Amino acid sequence: MLMKRNQKTIAAILLGIGLTAASLPAAANDLDVLGQFLEQNFPTEHDPIGNFIAENPAQQIEMQAAMAGPLLSSQSALIMNNKTGEILYQKNMNRVMPIASISKLMSAMVVLDGGQNLNEEITITSDEIDRRKGTGSRLAIGTTLTRGQLLHLSLMSSENRATHALGRTYPGGMSAFVADMNKKAQSLGMTNSRFYEPTGLDYRNVSTASDLSKLVSAASGYSKIRQLSTSNYSSVYTASGKQNYKNSNALVREGSWNIELQKTGYIRESGRSMVVKANVQKQPVTIILLNSPSSATRVNDARRIESWMNQRPS
């Protein structure tokens, strides 16, 4: 009976950290799987699970699994309590990696810091064509939108031509815009971050999960960025006709999370990435996920974090 109860407890805990109950064999194998996970996260000179099982198996395994953190597909991750600054969990948080369209948060801050008129009309030109990656766009050449509309599409739907046009029309042009992106990064203490262009299509736009937590904190101080990044719909008239846009983040589209600010990113070199500032299980947190294999695993990582935060001791 005790072994059965332990097996059910382990199955529940493993499910919370990302393993399915269907994959669990006999109880002995369950302990092996969990033991390997704990050993990787908490290396000690002694058996990392044996000492806990001896006294109260179910309770001790539950406590240790909650302490170990969620089992994530993302290569780098960080979960930070926004009130205290406490890092609740981290995985390779100082690894420098390409950040793709997360760069657009920095671009948005530079636009707003520049005090440019958001009602000024800007026309999309051939300069906005992506000759680096060959990505497409629904913003046809000749489309005229306001700077505010372009900022909206950049943050909500990660529209590259919109972002590029914002940089091109900045005082001093693109070179001045990128220089101010890097100056802003340095002013925020993002010492391991570099920007070469505003969209994130250049793999040399790099940062770390630790640095990006500073970017998210700074960007969330702009009400316009909070509003536009979490918006779920926009309709604009382009040179090719009416185009409807939705948020690039599935968590926003689903509407089940209380999200204050977000941005997704993808290029081949960066994998699927995401930053989110939200209230999760009644805690104000920043979540950074970098280089997840797919859009599905990126969202699943966020859901595993939500489940883990529900299980961990308060």
LOMARLO-902910 format. One record per atom (N, C-alpha, C, CB): residue in one letter; y, z negated, x negated. Coordinates in steps of 0.001 Angstrom, whole numbers, plus 500000, padded with zeros to 6 digits. Glycine has a CB too. Example, Ala and Ser with C-alpha at 12.3 -4.5 7.8 and 13.67 -1.06 7.14 Angstrom:
A494310492200486810
A495500492200487700
A496700492200486800
A495527490954488692
S497750492920487150
S498940492860486330
S500030492130487100
S499402494275485916
***
This chain:
M498787500000499166
M500000500000500000
M501264500000499132
M500006498773500943
L501249499193498049
L502402499127497169
L502649500482496516
L502204498045496102
M501557501140496084
M501714502450495462
M502283503454496440
M500384502947494923
K501838503364497729
K502362504285498745
K503855504066498959
K501609504108500074
R504249502802499045
R505668502515499231
R506475503012498039
R505892501011499435
N505961502800496835
N506659503252495644
N506789504769495618
N505941502769494399
Q505705505447496045
Q505730506902496047
Q506802507421496992
Q504363507462496437
K506917506787498171
K507946507210499130
K509349506952498581
K507763506477500473
T509520505809497926
T510825505489497356
T511208506486496280
T510827504077496785
I510253506801495393
I510515507752494320
I510838509117494896
I509317507844493370
A510111509513495924
A510365510815496545
A511779510875497092
A509352511092497665
A512211509783497725
A513566509748498286
A514614509818497191
A513769508483499120
I514374509077496104
I515345509078495014
I515403510440494342
I515001508000493987
L514236511043494083
L514222512353493451
L514861513401494329
L512813512758493114
L514691513266495631
L515350514187496545
L516859514048496411
L514906513929498000
G517334512820496246
G518770512591496109
G519335513178494837
G519065511124496154
I518517513298493778
I519030513854492526
I518628515297492329
I518548513038491359
G518079515908493386
G517917517351493337
G516496517845493278
G518629517867492193
L515456516948493334
L514078517388493350
L513551517283494763
L513217516565492377
T512769518236495198
T512262518231496562
T510986517436496664
T512033519641497052
A510811516800497812
A509600516007498020
A508371516884497972
A509661515266499351
A508506518152498332
A507365519047498339
A506825519279496932
A507743520369498977
S507642519067495920
S507215519308494547
S506573518083493921
S508388519750493709
L506483516968494657
L505962515740494094
L504445515683494220
L506596514538494774
P503720515498493121
P502275515343493179
P501906513892493416
P501626515853491895
A500856513422492773
A500404512045492936
A501423511082492376
A499056511834492260
A501278509780492734
A502279508790492340
A502444508711490837
A501909507431492880
A501354508807490088
A501444508722488638
A502311509836488075
A500057508775488018
N502161511037488650
N502971512153488189
N504428511967488569
N502447513458488759
D504659511336489736
D506032511053490154
D506728510209489098
D506057510335491523
L506028509190488632
L506614508299487640
L506863509048486343
L505706507090487393
D505968509995485995
D506179510782484786
D507448511605484881
D504991511688484530
V507639512271486030
V508821513117486213
V510090512289486126
V508761513850487560
L510130511177486871
L511316510334486855
L511516509702485484
L511214509251487926
G510405509330484854
G510494508734483528
G511106509677482517
G509135508305483061
Q510709510976482583
Q511275511961481675
Q512760512124481922
Q510565513300481825
F513153512146483198
F514583512302483529
F515397511135482995
F514778512419485053
L514876509908483211
L515597508721482766
L515641508649481243
L514949507457483336
E514564509088480597
E514526509042479147
E515573509971478543
E513138509410478642
Q515786511136479197
Q516790512072478712
Q518199511510478873
Q516669513399479447
N518431510786479966
N519770510286480257
N520038508913479675
N519982510245481730
F518971508127479454
F519119506768478935
F518092506526477821
F518951505720480076
P518235507189476669
P517279506980475583
P517331505549475065
P517551507956474442
T516175504905474996
T516079503543474458
T514864503455473559
T515996502487475599
E514763502350472864
E513605502160471991
E512364501824472795
E513878501060470973
H512547501423474038
H511424501020474870
H511226502023475989
H511644499613475441
D510142501880476704
D509871502725477866
D511005502537478866
D508485502382478515
P511756503596479198
P512937503435480059
P512616503098481487
P513746504668480037
I511359503219481880
I511026502912483266
I510051501749483373
I510445504133483945
G509268501547482309
G508238500519482375
G508791499127482614
G507444500523481116
N509889498797481972
N510460497465482121
N510913497197483552
N511627497290481171
F511343498271484243
F511827498104485602
F510671497979486588
F512723499268485989
I509615498726486351
I508511498743487297
I507789497392487317
I507531499867486948
A507812496705486180
A507040495481486058
A507409494455487111
A507226494893484696
E508705494294487415
E509117493222488311
E509220493670489765
E510437492666487862
N510025494672490033
N510227495131491401
N510339496650491386
N511497494480492037
P509229497355491460
P509213498801491232
P510205499564492088
P507844499333491483
A510177499367493402
A511023500180494287
A512498499955494010
A510722499867495749
Q512906498695493931
Q514318498381493741
Q514821498844492378
Q514546496886493897
Q514037498625491333
Q514489498958489995
Q514565500461489768
Q513576498333488976
I513594501203490312
I513635502662490186
I514846503200490915
I512344503306490738
E515120502629492095
E516260503076492888
E517561502842492127
E516294502349494243
M517699501670491505
M518908501355490760
M519071502272489552
M518888499899490315
Q517975502500488829
Q518057503317487621
Q518388504768487944
Q516749503245486848
A517799505301489015
A518077506689489399
A519532506849489809
A517153507132490546
A520076505855490512
A521470505920490928
A522402505880489721
A521794504773491884
M522015505100488702
M522831505015487491
M522763506294486672
M522387503839486641
A521631506979486706
A521426508132485830
A522338509287486179
A519991508587485894
G522697509433487438
G523570510516487836
G522808511656488470
G524341511015486659
P523522512576489098
P522877513694489771
P522292514681488762
P523872514404490690
L521228515340489155
L520597516360488314
L521216517701488683
L519026516381488499
L522071518241487801
L522881519409488124
L522447520648487357
L524331519122487842
S522684521805487973
S522417523085487318
S523564523507486401
S522167524165488362
S524764523043486690
S525933523410485894
S525786522914484458
S527215522839486524
Q526235523738483503
Q526101523375482098
Q527072522285481667
Q526302524588481244
S528175522173482373
S529164521137482075
S529681520591483398
S530340521695481194
A529895519281483449
A530326518677484714
A531063517375484452
A529120518429485642
L531902517010485415
L532612515741485338
L532919515283486757
L533920515869484490
I532727513987487006
I533123513366488268
I534014512186487908
I531867512912489129
M535243512198488426
M536212511157488060
M536815510538489305
M537324511733487164
N536915509217489317
N537601508511490382
N539103508693490190
N537212507004490399
N539765509268491180
N541182509596491026
N542096508376491041
N541599510536492113
K541660507288491639
K542489506075491689
K542458505323490375
K542027505159492813
T541271505182489809
T541110504355488618
T541060505160487334
T539868503537488736
G540775506467487440
G540587507281486256
G539216507120485641
G541624506952485248
E538358506320486267
E537014506090485738
E536174507356485842
E536329504934486487
I535480507676484762
I534546508795484785
I533213508283485322
I534379509433483361
L532855508725486510
L531637508266487156
L530406508957486589
L531720508497488649
Y530602510172486116
Y529487510942485550
Y530077512067484710
Y528539511512486679
Q529405512396483617
Q529833513542482829
Q528619514183482161
Q530885513122481772
K528750515477481967
K527720516257481282
K528445517292480430
K526717516942482304
N528392517135479128
N529053518074478206
N530525518271478566
N528330519431478216
M531224517188478862
M532583517330479385
M533585517810478337
M533046516017479952
N533230517771477055
N534136518235476009
N533705519576475411
N534227517196474913
R532764520233476055
R532315521542475587
R533338522600476009
R530896521881476150
V533823523375475056
V534802524428475345
V534069525636475924
V535603524827474057
M534538526077477104
M533860527148477814
M534870528055478519
M532863526570478825
P534515529328478772
P535385530181479590
P535505529605480993
P534841531631479649
I536700529716481588
I536923529088482891
I537245530083483996
I538037528092482786
A537306531382483655
A537506532420484668
A538710532100485563
A536238532577485525
S538530532236486885
S539669532156487812
S540221530752488027
S539267532715489130
I539605529748487441
I540235528431487478
I541596528509486771
I539317527352486808
S541740529515485908
S543025529782485245
S544159529945486252
S542923531037484379
K543839530383487456
K544869530668488452
K545618529404488893
K544242531343489664
L545027528237488721
L545761527001489003
L546925526846488026
L544819525773488920
M546680527158486745
M547748527098485755
M548800528160486051
M547183527282484334
S548353529351486431
S549294530418486775
S550206530004487924
S548537531696487144
A549621529354488925
A550398528924490090
A551460527904489692
A549473528330491164
M551109526984488813
M552091525984488381
M553242526640487626
M551422524920487498
V552939527631486797
V553988528311486042
V554927529055486993
V553374529290485016
V554364529705488011
V555198530403488999
V556134529418489694
V554315531130490045
L555571528302490144
L556386527335490884
L557376526618489983
L555495526319491574
D556987526343488748
D557921525721487800
D559101526645487511
D557199525362486487
G558845527956487587
G559898528926487296
G560943529020488386
G559299530271487075
G560674528405489532
G561638528388490615
G561943529748491203
G562885527780490145
Q561001530679491096
Q561234532019491620
Q561192532027493148
Q560199532996491057
N561923532956493729
N562005533090495181
N560662533538495742
N563114534088495576
L560042532702496561
L558737533045497128
L558838534095498211
L558072531815497684
N560048534356498701
N560243535388499725
N560579536756499128
N561348534967500677
E560743536809497830
E561039538097497184
E559834539020497279
E561440537891495701
E560070540287497594
E558985541248497740
E558596541842496385
E559389542361498714
I557283541985496197
I556723542525494950
I555756543646495326
I555995541400494100
T555839544758494630
T554954545892494902
T553839545958493864
T555751547213494915
I552609546109494347
I551451546259493471
I551506547630492811
I550123546076494259
T551403547655491478
T551459548917490727
T550147549145489982
T552648548912489730
S550071550263489282
S548865550572488502
S548661549585487359
S548945551993487947
D549710548837487013
D549555547808485979
D548551546744486402
D550904547157485668
E548383546562487708
E547483545523488213
E546003545926488181
E547871545167489626
I545708547187487889
I544312547630487851
I543570546904486729
I544226549172487654
D542403546373487053
D541607545635486068
D540853546624485171
D540608544664486777
R541370546810483981
R540708547694483009
R539830546910482039
R541751548496482226
R539791545593482209
R538979544746481337
R537551544619481860
R539613543362481204
K537426544297483147
K536111544105483758
K535772545175484792
K536044542745484405
G536797545926485200
G536557546964486197
G536354546435487602
G535373547761485807
T536895545254487883
T536734544685489225
T537623545425490214
T537067543175489227
G537207545433491459
G537959546090492509
G538935545146493182
G537023546672493529
S539675545675494140
S540650544881494877
S540967545574496187
S541935544664494048
R541255544773497200
R541687545329498480
R543201545476498552
R541201544455499621
L543901545049497486
L545343545256497417
L545607546627496791
L546038544118496596
A545720547625497632
A545897548992497156
A547229549147496424
A545817549979498326
I547251550076495468
I548483550383494749
I549544550823495770
I548243551498493663
G550740550286495634
G551809550588496572
G552008549521497634
G551539551888497231
T551065548565497712
T551197547454498662
T552385546570498281
T549894546614498706
T553192546210499254
T554334545318499008
T554156544031499808
T555679546014499384
L554123542916499100
L553998541591499709
L555023540663499077
L552555541023499539
T555262539533499702
T556167538559499102
T555452537807497990
T556700537575500166
R556236537198497131
R555657536382496050
R554810535255496647
R556780535795495136
G555259534690497750
G554491533632498398
G553153534128498914
G555283533037499535
Q553106535340499470
Q551840535902499938
Q550890536163498771
Q552086537200500717
L551434536655497675
L550598536906496494
L550034535595495939
L551412537640495401
L550855534561495939
L550387533258495466
L549274532735496368
L551552532248495412
H549420532946497674
H548407532537498637
H547082533220498353
H548864532848500056
L547103534548498196
L545863535297497954
L545252534940496601
L546130536807498024
S546103534631495632
S545617534250494308
S544836532943494355
S546782534123493332
L545382531949495028
L544754530625495059
L543604530547496049
L545782529574495399
M543755531164497211
M542741531039498259
M541552531966498023
M543358531332499616
S541845533228497725
S540783534230497640
S540573534763496236
S541087535369498558
S541262534196495267
S541114534578493858
S541380536069493659
S539706534225493353
E542397536579494326
E542757537997494249
E543450538286492914
E543678538398495439
N542744539035492044
N543237539247490680
N544521540070490614
N542177539924489862
R544624541095491444
R545846541907491405
R547065541088491829
R545699543140492313
A546850540187492772
A547953539323493204
A548421538452492047
A547525538441494401
T547477537870491328
T547828536995490206
T548517537773489093
T546580536301489661
H547983538951488795
H548566539764487725
H549999540148488062
H547724541025487484
A550250540498489321
A551598540878489734
A552563539709489597
A551590541387491175
L552083538494489846
L552927537310489672
L553343537156488211
L552189536045490153
G552400537389487307
G552715537290485886
G553615538415485411
G551448537284485079
R553370539617485897
R554150540786485471
R555617540676485861
R553562542050486068
T555882540054487013
T557259539967487515
T557953538665487132
T557266540112489017
Y557354537908486252
Y557945536662485768
Y559097536984484813
Y556873535776485061
P560145536163484773
P561239536402483817
P560710536489482384
P562298535282483920
G560962537626481725
G560435537827480376
G559128538575480366
G560256536512479692
G558555538814481567
G557326539593481659
G556069538792481366
G557398540745480727
M554962539517481209
M553647538895481054
M553545538015479815
M552585539959480998
S554117538451478714
S554019537656477487
S554687536298477652
S554649538407476315
A555828536278478329
A556519535005478572
A555715534134479528
A557932535252479141
F555083534770480515
F554276534029481487
F553103533336480801
F553764534970482590
V552378534076479966
V551214533498479275
V551658532415478291
V550418534600478530
A552778532640477621
A553298531614476707
A553593530322477454
A554569532113475999
D554139530444478655
D554449529250479442
D553176528593479988
D555392529610480598
M552136529372480220
M550849528784480603
M550338527868479494
M549809529892480908
N550413528347478267
N549922527552477140
N550831526360476845
N549798528426475897
K552144526535477032
K553057525403476860
K552760524318477894
K554528525867476978
K552501524748479118
K552183523791480178
K550897523048479859
K552060524502481533
A549898523771479384
A548629523138479021
A548835522068477951
A547627524192478526
Q549627522398476946
Q549876521434475878
Q550626520217476398
Q550661522086474747
S551572520438477307
S552343519320477853
S551473518379478671
S553486519838478712
L550369518906479212
L549448518088480003
L548369517421479144
L548792518941481073
G548399517682477844
G547386517108476962
G546074517864476983
G547138515686477333
M546122519134477419
M544909519964477459
M544726520615476083
M545000521061478596
T544321519819475114
T544302520250473716
T543193521245473399
T544159519056472825
N542194521338474250
N541087522269474012
N541137523468474949
N539757521551474171
S542317523788475438
S542480524884476397
S543390525968475829
S543049524357477727
R543036527232476105
R543840528376475675
R543847529418476783
R543292528984474347
F544983530089476962
F545121531133477974
F545645532406477332
F546057530678479112
Y545024533534477687
Y545420534841477164
Y545974535753478248
Y544242535510476493
E545749535439479493
E546286536194480624
E546143535327481870
E545550537576480801
P546758535706482999
P546851534779484137
P545666534741485088
P548033535111484911
T544806535759485073
T543768535845486114
T542480535109485781
T543446537275486375
G542149535018484502
G540861534459484098
G539819535522483814
G540351533535485160
L540183536791483935
L539234537864483632
L538924537945482137
L539783539202484120
D539812537429481309
D539586537392479867
D538752536157479523
D540939537383479089
Y537599536387478888
Y536709535266478558
Y537323534310477550
Y535397535786478018
R538434534727476925
R539090533835475954
R539931532767476639
R539968534644475004
N540109532852477945
N540708531738478690
N539673530623478742
N541158532176480147
V539868529596477952
V538851528552477815
V539440527168478053
V538209528613476430
S538553526238478388
S538940524847478551
S537682523998478522
S539735524628479872
T537840522725478819
T536710521798478934
T536808521100480285
T536698520753477756
A535702520505480709
A535732519749481961
A536751518614481877
A534333519189482289
S536836517994480705
S537792516906480511
S539227517413480670
S537603516264479123
D539544518536480023
D540885519113480151
D541176519537481585
D541039520312479214
L540178520097482257
L540399520592483617
L540667519463484606
L539199521400484078
S540184518273484301
S540526517141485170
S542031516873485106
S539727515869484760
K542641517124483941
K544094516980483795
K544815518102484540
K544496516983482299
L544254519298484492
L544838520424485213
L544820520168486712
L544088521721484887
V543698519697487224
V543577519410488657
V544563518329489069
V542142518978489008
S544680517297488258
S545607516212488571
S547041516724488645
S545499515097487526
A547418517562487685
A548780518097487672
A549011519056488837
A549059518810486347
A548057519950489081
A548206520949490147
A548290520302491518
A547045521933490115
S547600519177491689
S547609518505492990
S548967517864493294
S546514517443493037
G549833517807492280
G551182517303492502
G552103518323493172
G551780516873491195
Y551621519547493340
Y552383520613493995
Y551847520794495417
Y552292521955493186
S552657520464496403
S552195520581497793
S551806522011498136
S553278520098498755
K552505522990497556
K552214524395497829
K550827524775497307
K553287525296497195
I550448524274496157
I549125524574495610
I548044523897496438
I549028524126494140
R548284522664496857
R547307521989497714
R547102522771499010
R547764520548498028
Q548206523184499598
Q548140523895500877
Q547436525239500744
Q549541524101501436
L547846526034499765
L547323527401499664
L545891527451499144
L548211528224498761
S545520526542498247
S544161526591497693
S543109526157498711
S544069525708496455
T543522525379499709
T542562524902500711
T542692525648502033
T542750523412500948
S543627526609502095
S543739527454503284
S542470528278503437
S544983528379503199
N542124528627504665
N540858529328504873
N541028530743505389
N540008528559505827
Y542268531171505654
Y542417532513506224
Y543813533056505968
Y542126532496507730
S543868534352505692
S545146535045505597
S544937536502505972
S545754534919504171
S545936537066506610
S545898538472506993
S547157539134506470
S545773538644508539
V546994540223505707
V548152540920505145
V548013542416505404
V548291540636503620
Y549149543089505424
Y549151544544505592
Y549373545182504224
Y550254545002506615
T548423546015503830
T548475546683502539
T548712548175502743
T547175546440501743
A548794548898501632
A548970550343501704
A547763551024502341
A549215550911500313
S546651550307502412
S545436550849503031
S545190550300504425
S544241550556502161
G546103549496504926
G545943548923506249
G545784547415506201
G544758549541506938
K545484546822507351
K545362545368507457
K544115544876506726
K545318544936508933
Q544280543788505981
Q543171543172505253
Q543120541688505592
Q543319543385503715
N541926541207505895
N541712539794506193
N541040539119505002
N540855539621507475
Y541543537967504635
Y541021537233503492
Y540556535844503918
Y542082537128502389
K539498535367503269
K539021533995503471
K538961533274502134
K537629533985504156
N538704531980502200
N538640531177500988
N537388531523500187
N538662529678501332
S537525531545498874
S536394531872497997
S535405530717497872
S536902532259496617
N535780529540498354
N534946528339498206
N534173528078499489
N535810527108497841
A532849528080499394
A532004527858500568
A532226526480501178
A530540528025500199
L532567525497500370
L532803524146500898
L534014524129501822
L533004523143499748
V535033524922501489
V536207525030502354
V535844525797503625
V537376525729501611
R535127526890503469
R534766527708504636
R533917526924505629
R534012528965504193
E533029526085505122
E532154525301506003
E532915524189506708
E530996524705505207
G533929523642506063
G534783522645506688
G534230521239506763
G535098523076508023
S533139520956506054
S532534519622506147
S533082518643505109
S531033519730505989
W533786519148504091
W534357518287503055
W535850518083503301
W534120518892501651
N536346516904502921
N537775516609502993
N538391516960501637
N538036515095503368
I538808518229501488
I539240518761500198
I540759518832500128
I538632520149499958
E541311518285499055
E542763518289498832
E543203519499498029
E543194517015498117
L542367519908497070
L542681521044496203
L541370521595495669
L543643520631495031
Q541317522921495463
Q540104523506494924
Q540407524826494238
Q539069523706496025
K539499525253493389
K539527526610492835
K538155526950492305
K540594526746491716
T537693528147492622
T536428528652492092
T536718529643490977
T535575529312493209
G535673529992490215
G535838530981489162
G534529531643488806
G536437530349487938
Y534626532929488439
Y533432533624487937
Y533804534851487108
Y532530534041489104
I533254534918485930
I533048536140485164
I531672535955484511
I534221536398484081
R531138537020483982
R529785536928483418
R529701535846482346
R529360538278482828
E530734535751481513
E530685534803480397
E530826533350480839
E531769535129479405
S531404533118481998
S531666531737482434
S530637531198483410
S533020531654483064
G529859532087484025
G529004531636485114
G529849531231486310
G528118530468484663
R529216530612487283
R529927530179488489
R530498528782488269
R528984530196489729
S531803528658488450
S532474527387488183
S533324526973489379
S533345527490486918
M533694525704489401
M534481525192490525
M535146523881490133
M533593524994491778
V536374523707490592
V537032522399490509
V537426521997491924
V538291522435489550
V537255520719492232
V537556520212493576
V538170518827493455
V536275520171494467
K539250518615494190
K539775517267494371
K539572516923495839
K541299517158493946
A538819515868496104
A538418515606497484
A538103514130497680
A537204516462497865
N537937513755498934
N537402512444499272
N535927512621499595
N538177511794500471
V535081512032498773
V533634512149498940
V533066510750499122
V532971512873497717
Q532391510536500232
Q531849509212500549
Q532945508149500428
Q530659508870499614
K534122508478500975
K535278507579501033
K535860507255499664
K534892506302501719
Q535493508042498653
Q536071507850497329
Q536896509074496949
Q534966507587496277
P538126508868496440
P538934510003495977
P538451510441494597
P540449509632495936
V537894511637494497
V537290512073493243
V537742513479492873
V535770512022493341
T537689513747491576
T537808515102491052
T536443515508490538
T538896515199489926
I535988516681490938
I534689517198490518
I534922518502489764
I533733517414491745
I534382518580488550
I534460519788487736
I533041520286487506
I535197519521486376
L532768521540487834
L531462522152487607
L531671523467486871
L530697522377488952
L531091523594485672
L531267524800484870
L529921525440484539
L532028524475483581
N529893526750484645
N528744527568484258
N527472527181485010
N528508527450482766
S527534527316486325
S526340527203487154
S525741528599487291
S526668526577488562
P524431528727487429
P523795530052487426
P524211530970488569
P522326529886487468
S524522530418489735
S524823531266490892
S525775530537491836
S523520531666491638
S526275531273492816
S527145530648493821
S526393529565494573
S527685531701494809
A525115529819494857
A524307528846495597
A524102527572494795
A522955529447495969
T523785527690493502
T523564526480492695
T524864525713492498
T522956526845491329
R525988526435492443
R527283525759492329
R527540524866493541
R528418526790492181
V527309525391494728
V527496524611495955
V526447523507496049
V527423525525497199
N525214523813495659
N524157522788495699
N524464521635494756
N522801523402495337
D525068521937493608
D525471520866492693
D526476519939493372
D526074521452491397
A527433520524494093
A528425519704494799
A527753518834495849
A529494520593495458
R526776519376496531
R526069518607497561
R525211517512496944
R525199519530498413
R524638517785495776
R523871516738495088
R524791515598494669
R523138517316493853
I525990515950494251
I526962514917493886
I527298514063495102
I528245515553493302
E527508514708496236
E527800513972497466
E526659513014497811
E528044514949498632
S525423513495497701
S524256512651497985
S524146511500496993
S522975513487497954
W524383511795495715
W524308510764494679
W525370509694494893
W524466511389493289
M526577510102495260
M527636509117495490
M527329508227496691
M528973509820495696
N526586508752497630
N526184507953498784
N525150506907498395
N525631508851499888
Q524353507195497374
Q523264506300496959
Q523684505270495912
Q522122507115496417
R524705505656495096
R525022504786493968
R525692503502494453
R525930505517492964
P525488502402493724
P526110501129494094
P527626501242494059
P525641500006493157
S528303500630495016
S529771500684495085
S530384499677494109
S530263500400496531
***
